[in-house]
Amino acid sequence: SEWYTPVELTGLYWHLVDIIWIFLFPLLYLV
């Protein structure tokens, strides 16, 4: 059974945040 350590979860979370901002920032800038 695989389970993520808090450090790994934090890394995954920030990768998602980065991806979201890559899409959101241009939209906010264009609006």
N, C-alpha and C positions, 0 to 999 in steps of 0.2 A: 504493500500500500504506500503510494507516494503522498507526501504532504509537504507543503511549502513552509519554509522558515519565514519568520517575519521580515527578514532582510530581502528574501526573494519576492515576497508579496509586495513589499514597498517598491522594489525594482519594476515589477510588472505594472503596478499602479501608475508609476511615473511614466512608463512607456505609453500607457493608454492616454494619460493626460497630454503628453507630447503630441500624440497622433491627433487627439481632439483639437488641440490648439492650432496645429498645422492647418486644419480645415476651417476652424472658427475664425482665426485671426484675419485671413484675407476677406472673409465675408463681412466681418465687422468693419474692416478698413474700406471696403467698397461701399458699404451702406453709409 
